[in-house]
Amino acid sequence: MDRLAAAVVDRGMTVLARIDHAAAAAKVGMDLRPTEVMIFGNPKAGTPLMQVAQTIGIDLPLKALAWQDDNGKTWLAYNDPKWLARRHGADAGTERILGAMSAMLAAVAERATASV
């Protein structure tokens, strides 16, 4: 997640929150493999989508989930902005921004998951 945060910031976005589910589980005496959500975004990209359909605000800012499976492998997942826009009916007339958002997410995910 630190590499993802660095990639997000380098792309001009802001990391708004990091939620450590494993730490929360530990506080109530439960075990959970490393699992963290990062919330991040840029109002210049998200606002035009919300101007079309304000309900997309439930899915914005963007989020990414990193978790470790029972074999110790780390995974990264996120929802494609094009899918989010279709879900909320915000895809008409926003193709350019959605394409840029999708490409940006793919690039930051690639950077975060690249071998060190």
Phi, psi and omega in degrees: 000329177297320178292323177295316179301316179297318180295320179298312181295319179298335179270009175085013178261171180245134171277118184267328181196153170230127183245115182264096182295325180294320178295320178296319178297318180298325180295338178250019174076025181243151178264140173208131176302160180311124182211119183221141175249136173245135177248128186207161177175187179214118182303334179295333178267317185284324184301315179301327178291319178290334175293331178279316181212103184299337181296340178295345177300338176291335181254358177242149358299170180294157179225150172225145179243128173243136179212159179250129181278180184288353174262002180086004179277138180262138182238155177227133180221152174204160176271133179293130179303328178296321177293317179301316181295318177298319180303325184255004181070031181251022185267337181288123178082002181242017185302320182296311181293323178294321176297318179294319179295316180296317179295320179296315180298317178299319181292316181289326177294318178298315180295318182292329185259358180296147177299139182275000000 
